[in-house]
């Protein structure tokens, strides 16, 4: 019986020193969210019950055909998403001024492994902010961190 190599691909750091993930190899970034993958901030527009849009700048991490962001459980944007999961995202400045065209998307609140994966992606893209500072602020506030997945509409 041949001895198996105990080093798996996911255990070997790449040239940047980070460990590759098998899902990255399987699912390349969707062309729909490709422009957002490079952005530091995006403007997330959620909609009130009367249809009025409310924009909030957020950090996103993109993997495959999905974008992810985090917030805490008592924010108005999360309440609006629970009422109406249809949102719009567009590249923006840190103050929320749009710098490119918007994309229609659908938001889904994550739990369990999906939430943990979204947190890891955000921490990888923004190591200081989402790896340390923002989770610490959420803990200090006594708030629950909630991760949200965005999927693009087929029609744009």
Secondary structure, 3 states (H helix, E strand, C coil): CCCCCCCCHHHCECCCCCECCHHHHHCCCCCCCHHHHCCCCEEEEEECCCCCEEEEEECCEEECCEEEEEEECCCHHHHHHHHCCEEEEEEECCCCCEEEEEEEEEEEECCHHHHHHHHHHHHHHCHHHHHHHHHHHHHHHCCCEEEEEEEECCCC
